[in-house]
Amino acid sequence: MGAEIVRPDRAGPEDVVLAWEGQDVLAVRLPQLSESLDRILAALERSHGMPLSALDRKAKQSVVRNLEARGAFSVRHGVETVAGALGVSRFTVYNYLNRENATKGE
């Protein structure tokens, strides 16, 4: 997801410091969530071997399910970012999400 390892003495307040037997060993600096979403979308494009906008409807729905499972829609502007990558409207992404949630409720 793009995390960076830093020395514990360089850890900031939002970094996660890991200790072993009482000694700080390293710190993990997590990327901004929006950057993580961009990385996830790029990885999905690589795995599909084409731009996400070129996928058929069923594959786009699968991508949306995958992204929802990864928490992509909790990121600010997540729906807009995903819609842009898929080449669909925000409304379409919401429809895919609603369809998936309706199926889970059955």
MMTF fields as JSON, N, C-alpha, C and O atoms, coordinates in Angstrom:
{
  "mmtfVersion": "1.0.0",
  "mmtfProducer": "UNKNOWN",
  "numBonds": 423,
  "numAtoms": 424,
  "numGroups": 106,
  "numChains": 1,
  "numModels": 1,
  "chainsPerModel": [1],
  "groupsPerChain": [106],
  "chainIdList": ["A"],
  "bondAtomList": [4, 2, 8, 6, 12, 10, 16, 14, 20, 18, 24, 22, 28, 26, 32, 30, 36, 34, 40, 38, 44, 42, 48, 46, 52, 50, 56, 54, 60, 58, 64, 62, 68, 66, 72, 70, 76, 74, 80, 78, 84, 82, 88, 86, 92, 90, 96, 94, 100, 98, 104, 102, 108, 106, 112, 110, 116, 114, 120, 118, 124, 122, 128, 126, 132, 130, 136, 134, 140, 138, 144, 142, 148, 146, 152, 150, 156, 154, 160, 158, 164, 162, 168, 166, 172, 170, 176, 174, 180, 178, 184, 182, 188, 186, 192, 190, 196, 194, 200, 198, 204, 202, 208, 206, 212, 210, 216, 214, 220, 218, 224, 222, 228, 226, 232, 230, 236, 234, 240, 238, 244, 242, 248, 246, 252, 250, 256, 254, 260, 258, 264, 262, 268, 266, 272, 270, 276, 274, 280, 278, 284, 282, 288, 286, 292, 290, 296, 294, 300, 298, 304, 302, 308, 306, 312, 310, 316, 314, 320, 318, 324, 322, 328, 326, 332, 330, 336, 334, 340, 338, 344, 342, 348, 346, 352, 350, 356, 354, 360, 358, 364, 362, 368, 366, 372, 370, 376, 374, 380, 378, 384, 382, 388, 386, 392, 390, 396, 394, 400, 398, 404, 402, 408, 406, 412, 410, 416, 414, 420, 418],
  "bondOrderList": [1, 1, 1, 1, 1, 1, 1, 1, 1, 1, 1, 1, 1, 1, 1, 1, 1, 1, 1, 1, 1, 1, 1, 1, 1, 1, 1, 1, 1, 1, 1, 1, 1, 1, 1, 1, 1, 1, 1, 1, 1, 1, 1, 1, 1, 1, 1, 1, 1, 1, 1, 1, 1, 1, 1, 1, 1, 1, 1, 1, 1, 1, 1, 1, 1, 1, 1, 1, 1, 1, 1, 1, 1, 1, 1, 1, 1, 1, 1, 1, 1, 1, 1, 1, 1, 1, 1, 1, 1, 1, 1, 1, 1, 1, 1, 1, 1, 1, 1, 1, 1, 1, 1, 1, 1],
  "groupList": [{"groupName": "MET", "atomNameList": ["N", "CA", "C", "O"], "elementList": ["N", "C", "C", "O"], "formalChargeList": [0, 0, 0, 0], "bondAtomList": [1, 0, 2, 1, 3, 2], "bondOrderList": [1, 1, 2], "singleLetterCode": "M", "chemCompType": "L-PEPTIDE LINKING"}, {"groupName": "GLY", "atomNameList": ["N", "CA", "C", "O"], "elementList": ["N", "C", "C", "O"], "formalChargeList": [0, 0, 0, 0], "bondAtomList": [1, 0, 2, 1, 3, 2], "bondOrderList": [1, 1, 2], "singleLetterCode": "G", "chemCompType": "PEPTIDE LINKING"}, {"groupName": "ALA", "atomNameList": ["N", "CA", "C", "O"], "elementList": ["N", "C", "C", "O"], "formalChargeList": [0, 0, 0, 0], "bondAtomList": [1, 0, 2, 1, 3, 2], "bondOrderList": [1, 1, 2], "singleLetterCode": "A", "chemCompType": "L-PEPTIDE LINKING"}, {"groupName": "GLU", "atomNameList": ["N", "CA", "C", "O"], "elementList": ["N", "C", "C", "O"], "formalChargeList": [0, 0, 0, 0], "bondAtomList": [1, 0, 2, 1, 3, 2], "bondOrderList": [1, 1, 2], "singleLetterCode": "E", "chemCompType": "L-PEPTIDE LINKING"}, {"groupName": "ILE", "atomNameList": ["N", "CA", "C", "O"], "elementList": ["N", "C", "C", "O"], "formalChargeList": [0, 0, 0, 0], "bondAtomList": [1, 0, 2, 1, 3, 2], "bondOrderList": [1, 1, 2], "singleLetterCode": "I", "chemCompType": "L-PEPTIDE LINKING"}, {"groupName": "VAL", "atomNameList": ["N", "CA", "C", "O"], "elementList": ["N", "C", "C", "O"], "formalChargeList": [0, 0, 0, 0], "bondAtomList": [1, 0, 2, 1, 3, 2], "bondOrderList": [1, 1, 2], "singleLetterCode": "V", "chemCompType": "L-PEPTIDE LINKING"}, {"groupName": "ARG", "atomNameList": ["N", "CA", "C", "O"], "elementList": ["N", "C", "C", "O"], "formalChargeList": [0, 0, 0, 0], "bondAtomList": [1, 0, 2, 1, 3, 2], "bondOrderList": [1, 1, 2], "singleLetterCode": "R", "chemCompType": "L-PEPTIDE LINKING"}, {"groupName": "PRO", "atomNameList": ["N", "CA", "C", "O"], "elementList": ["N", "C", "C", "O"], "formalChargeList": [0, 0, 0, 0], "bondAtomList": [1, 0, 2, 1, 3, 2], "bondOrderList": [1, 1, 2], "singleLetterCode": "P", "chemCompType": "L-PEPTIDE LINKING"}, {"groupName": "ASP", "atomNameList": ["N", "CA", "C", "O"], "elementList": ["N", "C", "C", "O"], "formalChargeList": [0, 0, 0, 0], "bondAtomList": [1, 0, 2, 1, 3, 2], "bondOrderList": [1, 1, 2], "singleLetterCode": "D", "chemCompType": "L-PEPTIDE LINKING"}, {"groupName": "LEU", "atomNameList": ["N", "CA", "C", "O"], "elementList": ["N", "C", "C", "O"], "formalChargeList": [0, 0, 0, 0], "bondAtomList": [1, 0, 2, 1, 3, 2], "bondOrderList": [1, 1, 2], "singleLetterCode": "L", "chemCompType": "L-PEPTIDE LINKING"}, {"groupName": "TRP", "atomNameList": ["N", "CA", "C", "O"], "elementList": ["N", "C", "C", "O"], "formalChargeList": [0, 0, 0, 0], "bondAtomList": [1, 0, 2, 1, 3, 2], "bondOrderList": [1, 1, 2], "singleLetterCode": "W", "chemCompType": "L-PEPTIDE LINKING"}, {"groupName": "GLN", "atomNameList": ["N", "CA", "C", "O"], "elementList": ["N", "C", "C", "O"], "formalChargeList": [0, 0, 0, 0], "bondAtomList": [1, 0, 2, 1, 3, 2], "bondOrderList": [1, 1, 2], "singleLetterCode": "Q", "chemCompType": "L-PEPTIDE LINKING"}, {"groupName": "SER", "atomNameList": ["N", "CA", "C", "O"], "elementList": ["N", "C", "C", "O"], "formalChargeList": [0, 0, 0, 0], "bondAtomList": [1, 0, 2, 1, 3, 2], "bondOrderList": [1, 1, 2], "singleLetterCode": "S", "chemCompType": "L-PEPTIDE LINKING"}, {"groupName": "HIS", "atomNameList": ["N", "CA", "C", "O"], "elementList": ["N", "C", "C", "O"], "formalChargeList": [0, 0, 0, 0], "bondAtomList": [1, 0, 2, 1, 3, 2], "bondOrderList": [1, 1, 2], "singleLetterCode": "H", "chemCompType": "L-PEPTIDE LINKING"}, {"groupName": "LYS", "atomNameList": ["N", "CA", "C", "O"], "elementList": ["N", "C", "C", "O"], "formalChargeList": [0, 0, 0, 0], "bondAtomList": [1, 0, 2, 1, 3, 2], "bondOrderList": [1, 1, 2], "singleLetterCode": "K", "chemCompType": "L-PEPTIDE LINKING"}, {"groupName": "ASN", "atomNameList": ["N", "CA", "C", "O"], "elementList": ["N", "C", "C", "O"], "formalChargeList": [0, 0, 0, 0], "bondAtomList": [1, 0, 2, 1, 3, 2], "bondOrderList": [1, 1, 2], "singleLetterCode": "N", "chemCompType": "L-PEPTIDE LINKING"}, {"groupName": "PHE", "atomNameList": ["N", "CA", "C", "O"], "elementList": ["N", "C", "C", "O"], "formalChargeList": [0, 0, 0, 0], "bondAtomList": [1, 0, 2, 1, 3, 2], "bondOrderList": [1, 1, 2], "singleLetterCode": "F", "chemCompType": "L-PEPTIDE LINKING"}, {"groupName": "THR", "atomNameList": ["N", "CA", "C", "O"], "elementList": ["N", "C", "C", "O"], "formalChargeList": [0, 0, 0, 0], "bondAtomList": [1, 0, 2, 1, 3, 2], "bondOrderList": [1, 1, 2], "singleLetterCode": "T", "chemCompType": "L-PEPTIDE LINKING"}, {"groupName": "TYR", "atomNameList": ["N", "CA", "C", "O"], "elementList": ["N", "C", "C", "O"], "formalChargeList": [0, 0, 0, 0], "bondAtomList": [1, 0, 2, 1, 3, 2], "bondOrderList": [1, 1, 2], "singleLetterCode": "Y", "chemCompType": "L-PEPTIDE LINKING"}],
  "groupTypeList": [0, 1, 2, 3, 4, 5, 6, 7, 8, 6, 2, 1, 7, 3, 8, 5, 5, 9, 2, 10, 3, 1, 11, 8, 5, 9, 2, 5, 6, 9, 7, 11, 9, 12, 3, 12, 9, 8, 6, 4, 9, 2, 2, 9, 3, 6, 12, 13, 1, 0, 7, 9, 12, 2, 9, 8, 6, 14, 2, 14, 11, 12, 5, 5, 6, 15, 9, 3, 2, 6, 1, 2, 16, 12, 5, 6, 13, 1, 5, 3, 17, 5, 2, 1, 2, 9, 1, 5, 12, 6, 16, 17, 5, 18, 15, 18, 9, 15, 6, 3, 15, 2, 17, 14, 1, 3],
  "groupIdList": [1, 2, 3, 4, 5, 6, 7, 8, 9, 10, 11, 12, 13, 14, 15, 16, 17, 18, 19, 20, 21, 22, 23, 24, 25, 26, 27, 28, 29, 30, 31, 32, 33, 34, 35, 36, 37, 38, 39, 40, 41, 42, 43, 44, 45, 46, 47, 48, 49, 50, 51, 52, 53, 54, 55, 56, 57, 58, 59, 60, 61, 62, 63, 64, 65, 66, 67, 68, 69, 70, 71, 72, 73, 74, 75, 76, 77, 78, 79, 80, 81, 82, 83, 84, 85, 86, 87, 88, 89, 90, 91, 92, 93, 94, 95, 96, 97, 98, 99, 100, 101, 102, 103, 104, 105, 106],
  "secStructList": [7, 7, 7, 3, 3, 3, 7, 4, 4, 4, 7, 7, 6, 6, 1, 3, 3, 3, 3, 3, 6, 6, 3, 3, 3, 3, 3, 3, 3, 7, 7, 7, 2, 2, 2, 2, 2, 2, 2, 2, 2, 2, 2, 2, 2, 2, 2, 2, 6, 1, 7, 4, 4, 4, 1, 7, 2, 2, 2, 2, 2, 2, 2, 2, 2, 2, 2, 2, 2, 6, 6, 4, 4, 4, 1, 6, 6, 2, 2, 2, 2, 2, 2, 2, 2, 2, 6, 1, 7, 2, 2, 2, 2, 2, 2, 2, 2, 2, 2, 2, 2, 2, 2, 2, 2, 7],
  "xCoordList": [0.807, 0.0, 0.844, 0.297, 2.152, 2.982, 3.504, 3.907, 3.514, 4.061, 5.573, 6.205, 6.134, 7.567, 8.102, 7.467, 9.263, 9.905, 10.883, 11.693, 10.797, 11.705, 12.298, 11.764, 13.41, 14.027, 13.085, 12.391, 13.06, 12.144, 12.358, 11.401, 13.597, 13.86, 13.36, 13.321, 12.982, 12.442, 10.924, 10.32, 10.327, 8.885, 8.107, 8.434, 7.092, 6.188, 5.019, 4.916, 4.146, 3.028, 2.031, 1.329, 1.958, 1.015, 1.669, 0.989, 2.99, 3.686, 3.442, 3.147, 3.568, 3.392, 4.784, 5.529, 5.123, 6.429, 6.3, 5.419, 7.192, 7.181, 8.337, 9.462, 8.05, 9.058, 9.25, 8.34, 10.458, 10.785, 11.497, 12.543, 10.928, 11.487, 11.803, 12.87, 10.849, 10.971, 11.785, 11.879, 12.368, 13.185, 12.454, 11.973, 12.373, 11.81, 12.748, 13.934, 12.199, 13.022, 12.88, 13.872, 11.659, 11.412, 10.055, 9.245, 9.833, 8.527, 8.006, 8.776, 6.718, 6.073, 5.267, 4.408, 5.568, 4.854, 3.857, 4.236, 2.596, 1.539, 1.268, 1.322, 0.98, 0.68, -0.707, -1.513, -0.964, -2.309, -3.238, -2.856, -4.45, -5.383, -5.663, -5.83, -5.719, -6.001, -4.879, -5.136, -3.629, -2.523, -2.645, -2.334, -3.099, -3.285, -4.329, -4.16, -5.395, -6.429, -5.86, -6.156, -5.056, -4.421, -3.54, -3.515, -2.822, -1.962, -2.8, -2.448, -3.897, -4.776, -5.347, -5.386, -5.789, -6.341, -5.281, -5.576, -4.064, -2.982, -2.686, -2.448, -2.698, -2.461, -3.576, -3.313, -4.816, -5.934, -5.813, -6.114, -5.375, -5.166, -4.094, -4.244, -3.009, -1.943, -2.449, -2.135, -3.235, -3.716, -4.702, -4.764, -5.469, -6.417, -5.747, -6.291, -4.586, -3.846, -4.434, -4.152, -5.249, -5.862, -6.4, -6.549, -6.69, -7.306, -8.64, -9.37, -8.946, -10.2, -11.403, -12.449, -11.265, -12.376, -12.696, -13.785, -11.759, -11.98, -12.651, -12.992, -12.841, -13.471, -14.961, -15.577, -15.535, -16.984, -17.699, -17.063, -19.009, -19.798, -19.596, -19.426, -19.613, -19.46, -18.101, -18.015, -17.058, -15.721, -15.639, -14.992, -16.288, -16.306, -17.031, -16.606, -18.111, -18.824, -17.926, -17.944, -17.157, -16.22, -15.149, -14.78, -14.661, -13.673, -14.268, -13.605, -15.505, -16.156, -16.309, -16.09, -16.677, -16.781, -15.421, -15.323, -14.384, -13.02, -12.62, -12.066, -12.901, -12.545, -13.348, -12.82, -14.608, -15.423, -14.855, -14.802, -14.433, -13.85, -12.568, -12.222, -11.865, -10.61, -10.824, -9.863, -12.066, -12.35, -12.144, -12.011, -12.118, -11.834, -12.866, -12.56, -14.076, -15.13, -15.233, -16.097, -14.341, -14.26, -13.301, -13.232, -12.572, -11.634, -12.421, -13.346, -12.051, -12.713, -12.568, -11.469, -13.647, -13.726, -13.428, -13.066, -13.58, -13.314, -14.222, -13.76, -15.507, -16.452, -16.088, -16.091, -15.778, -15.428, -14.148, -14.06, -13.163, -11.899, -12.113, -11.592, -12.885, -13.155, -13.981, -13.706, -14.978, -15.806, -14.942, -15.105, -14.033, -13.141, -12.267, -12.076, -11.734, -10.882, -11.664, -11.139, -12.931, -13.757, -14.411, -14.935, -14.378, -15.018, -16.53, -17.22, -17.047, -18.49, -18.84, -17.956, -20.113, -20.546, -20.527, -20.49, -20.554, -20.676, -21.956, -21.975, -23.016, -24.308, -24.163, -24.74, -23.391, -23.182, -22.444, -22.797, -21.421, -20.686, -21.626, -21.611, -22.443, -23.414, -24.392, -24.764, -24.806, -25.689, -25.006, -25.623, -23.736, -22.994, -22.93, -23.119, -22.663, -22.589, -23.941, -24.027, -24.991, -26.341, -26.758, -27.389, -26.411, -26.754, -26.05, -26.651, -24.78, -24.008, -24.591, -24.731, -24.93, -25.476, -26.862, -27.211, -27.653, -28.97, -28.815, -29.598, -27.809, -27.565, -27.138, -27.546, -26.324, -25.887, -27.06, -27.053, -28.059, -29.202, -30.187, -31.067, -30.068, -31.04, -30.742, -31.453],
  "yCoordList": [-1.199, 0.0, 1.255, 2.356, 1.129, 2.303, 2.832, 3.993, 2.021, 2.471, 2.617, 2.005, 3.432, 3.679, 3.347, 3.67, 2.705, 2.395, 3.522, 3.912, 4.041, 5.101, 4.719, 3.868, 5.363, 5.12, 5.629, 6.627, 4.957, 5.369, 6.807, 7.481, 7.28, 8.646, 9.69, 10.879, 9.258, 10.164, 10.016, 10.608, 9.23, 8.978, 10.239, 10.954, 10.483, 11.593, 11.122, 9.937, 12.036, 11.68, 10.704, 9.994, 10.658, 9.744, 8.441, 7.56, 8.305, 7.078, 6.009, 6.319, 4.76, 3.632, 3.119, 2.645, 3.216, 2.766, 1.326, 1.003, 0.467, -0.94, -1.208, -0.766, -1.927, -2.226, -3.736, -4.52, -4.117, -5.518, -5.587, -4.967, -6.34, -6.503, -5.154, -4.961, -4.232, -2.944, -1.895, -0.758, -2.244, -1.308, -0.926, -1.798, 0.375, 0.817, 0.386, 0.716, -0.356, -0.924, -0.131, 0.185, 0.181, 0.928, 1.584, 1.295, 2.466, 3.124, 2.937, 2.862, 2.865, 2.713, 3.98, 4.371, 4.602, 5.813, 5.407, 5.008, 5.515, 5.135, 6.281, 7.449, 5.95, 7.001, 7.585, 7.019, 8.704, 9.263, 8.277, 7.648, 8.141, 7.165, 7.425, 6.477, 8.683, 8.972, 8.455, 7.997, 8.527, 7.972, 6.461, 5.875, 5.828, 4.38, 3.977, 2.974, 4.744, 4.436, 4.512, 3.653, 5.514, 5.611, 4.398, 3.888, 3.939, 2.751, 1.497, 0.66, 1.374, 0.217, 0.211, -0.832, 1.368, 1.457, 1.108, 0.414, 1.581, 1.263, -0.233, -0.825, -0.843, -2.289, -3.074, -4.083, -2.619, -3.289, -3.179, -4.13, -2.021, -1.877, -2.848, -3.486, -2.955, -3.885, -5.32, -6.087, -5.686, -7.067, -7.388, -8.527, -6.394, -6.611, -6.436, -6.86, -5.824, -5.648, -4.596, -4.584, -3.718, -2.659, -1.583, -1.815, -0.413, 0.622, 0.118, -0.598, 0.494, 0.048, 0.536, -0.113, 1.664, 2.189, 1.301, 1.395, 0.442, -0.448, -1.768, -2.569, -2.0, -3.241, -3.246, -2.19, -4.442, -4.535, -4.298, -4.231, -4.175, -3.832, -4.827, -4.422, -6.101, -7.125, -7.001, -7.114, -6.772, -6.612, -5.338, -5.326, -4.271, -3.028, -3.242, -2.718, -3.999, -4.309, -5.1, -4.876, -6.007, -6.787, -5.885, -6.057, -4.938, -3.98, -3.182, -2.972, -2.738, -1.964, -2.815, -2.314, -4.077, -4.97, -5.109, -5.049, -5.293, -5.418, -4.158, -4.229, -3.017, -1.741, -1.498, -0.974, -1.874, -1.708, -2.552, -2.097, -3.775, -4.65, -4.065, -4.329, -3.271, -2.648, -1.288, -0.637, -0.867, 0.401, 1.633, 2.74, 1.447, 2.569, 3.676, 4.832, 3.342, 4.357, 5.109, 5.968, 4.776, 5.563, 6.742, 7.628, 6.737, 7.818, 8.994, 8.811, 10.183, 11.372, 11.393, 11.213, 11.606, 11.616, 10.245, 10.153, 9.184, 7.84, 7.455, 6.899, 7.744, 7.395, 8.146, 7.566, 9.42, 10.225, 9.7, 9.622, 9.343, 8.831, 7.519, 7.319, 6.628, 5.325, 5.511, 4.874, 6.37, 6.616, 7.114, 6.668, 8.026, 8.532, 7.438, 7.38, 6.567, 5.476, 4.467, 3.903, 4.242, 3.277, 3.883, 3.163, 5.21, 5.866, 5.826, 5.755, 5.872, 5.867, 7.052, 7.754, 7.26, 8.348, 7.888, 6.691, 8.861, 8.544, 7.755, 6.816, 8.14, 7.467, 5.971, 5.128, 5.654, 4.253, 3.501, 2.367, 4.128, 3.476, 3.224, 2.144, 4.226, 4.026, 2.897, 2.124, 2.798, 1.699, 0.351, -0.595, 0.257, -0.988, -1.332, -2.487, -0.328, -0.553, -0.972, -1.915, -0.279, -0.613, -2.001, -2.731, -2.375, -3.707, -4.772, -5.786, -4.542, -5.489, -5.595, -6.697, -4.473, -4.485, -5.121, -5.774, -4.952, -5.587, -7.099, -7.843, -7.56, -8.986, -9.592, -10.705, -8.873, -9.374, -9.493, -10.358, -8.639, -8.642, -9.753, -9.991, -10.427, -11.492, -12.772, -13.762],
  "zCoordList": [0.0, 0.0, 0.0, 0.062, -0.067, -0.173, 1.144, 1.211, 2.203, 3.48, 3.36, 2.499, 4.231, 4.243, 5.629, 6.633, 5.69, 6.964, 7.283, 6.442, 8.508, 8.951, 10.305, 11.017, 10.644, 11.945, 13.042, 12.848, 14.175, 15.245, 15.714, 16.095, 15.691, 16.141, 15.147, 15.463, 13.964, 12.945, 12.792, 11.898, 13.665, 13.591, 13.943, 14.89, 13.17, 13.439, 14.288, 14.604, 14.656, 15.529, 14.896, 15.617, 13.574, 12.92, 12.473, 11.946, 12.679, 12.309, 13.366, 14.521, 12.966, 13.879, 14.252, 13.394, 15.531, 16.005, 16.493, 17.29, 16.001, 16.377, 17.333, 17.102, 18.395, 19.406, 19.516, 19.247, 19.921, 20.156, 21.499, 21.689, 22.419, 23.758, 24.41, 24.992, 24.296, 24.944, 24.208, 24.67, 23.088, 22.313, 21.025, 20.3, 20.741, 19.467, 18.349, 18.353, 17.391, 16.324, 15.028, 14.37, 14.674, 13.45, 13.528, 14.409, 12.592, 12.492, 11.075, 10.118, 10.961, 9.654, 9.396, 10.187, 8.276, 7.863, 6.785, 5.683, 7.118, 6.187, 5.218, 5.603, 3.972, 2.994, 3.243, 3.982, 2.625, 2.66, 1.967, 0.979, 2.48, 1.912, 0.44, -0.327, 0.031, -1.378, -2.276, -3.389, -1.795, -2.561, -2.661, -3.698, -1.58, -1.587, -2.623, -3.317, -2.731, -3.714, -5.124, -5.955, -5.404, -6.716, -6.993, -8.113, -5.981, -6.145, -6.39, -7.222, -5.667, -5.854, -7.266, -7.918, -7.738, -9.09, -10.137, -11.11, -9.942, -10.881, -10.871, -11.924, -9.698, -9.606, -10.29, -10.944, -10.143, -10.807, -12.323, -13.044, -12.803, -14.252, -14.733, -15.775, -13.964, -14.358, -14.367, -15.277, -13.349, -13.282, -14.403, -14.867, -14.838, -15.945, -17.304, -18.324, -17.322, -18.571, -19.496, -20.694, -18.937, -19.748, -18.816, -17.617, -19.361, -18.52, -17.973, -18.658, -16.747, -16.136, -16.927, -16.93, -17.589, -18.391, -19.588, -20.155, -19.976, -21.121, -20.728, -21.599, -19.441, -18.988, -19.305, -19.449, -19.411, -19.606, -18.271, -17.219, -18.328, -17.144, -16.008, -14.858, -16.308, -15.273, -14.58, -13.357, -15.347, -14.767, -13.93, -12.883, -14.381, -13.594, -12.274, -11.244, -12.292, -11.052, -10.108, -8.897, -10.65, -9.848, -9.231, -8.069, -10.005, -9.5, -8.345, -7.329, -8.494, -7.436, -6.17, -5.067, -6.31, -5.146, -4.461, -3.235, -5.262, -4.74, -3.987, -2.891, -4.576, -3.948, -2.675, -1.695, -2.689, -1.481, -0.341, 0.802, -0.647, 0.366, 0.943, 2.094, 0.141, 0.585, 1.248, 1.659, 1.349, 2.014, 1.16, 1.682, -0.154, -1.06, -0.974, -1.268, -0.579, -0.586, 0.736, 0.909, 1.665, 2.894, 2.724, 3.576, 1.627, 1.311, 0.745, -0.047, 1.151, 0.618, -0.899, -1.422, -1.586, -3.051, -3.666, -4.839, -2.872, -3.368, -4.52, -5.516, -4.394, -5.467, -6.74, -7.826, -6.614, -7.792, -8.445, -9.671, -7.63, -8.157, -8.896, -9.993, -8.284, -8.912, -10.185, -11.202, -10.132, -11.317, -12.47, -13.605, -12.187, -13.227, -13.813, -15.028, -12.962, -13.445, -14.274, -15.234, -13.899, -14.634, -15.872, -16.722, -15.965, -17.102, -17.023, -18.041, -15.777, -15.561, -14.662, -14.169, -14.461, -13.582, -12.127, -11.84, -11.215, -9.79, -9.546, -8.749, -10.231, -10.104, -10.416, -9.73, -11.452, -11.834, -10.733, -10.408, -10.16, -9.069, -7.891, -7.3, -7.554, -6.468, -6.799, -5.916, -8.051, -8.455, -8.267, -7.778, -8.651, -8.455, -6.967, -6.584, -6.132, -4.689, -4.134, -3.348, -4.538, -4.059, -4.493, -3.727, -5.722, -6.233, -5.4, -5.045, -5.091, -4.286, -2.881, -2.352, -2.28, -0.914, -0.889, 0.094, -1.932, -2.006, -2.107, -1.515, -2.855, -3.006, -1.672, -1.342, -0.903, 0.402, 1.372, 2.249, 1.223, 2.123, 1.874, 2.701, 0.779, 0.425, 1.153, 0.976]
}
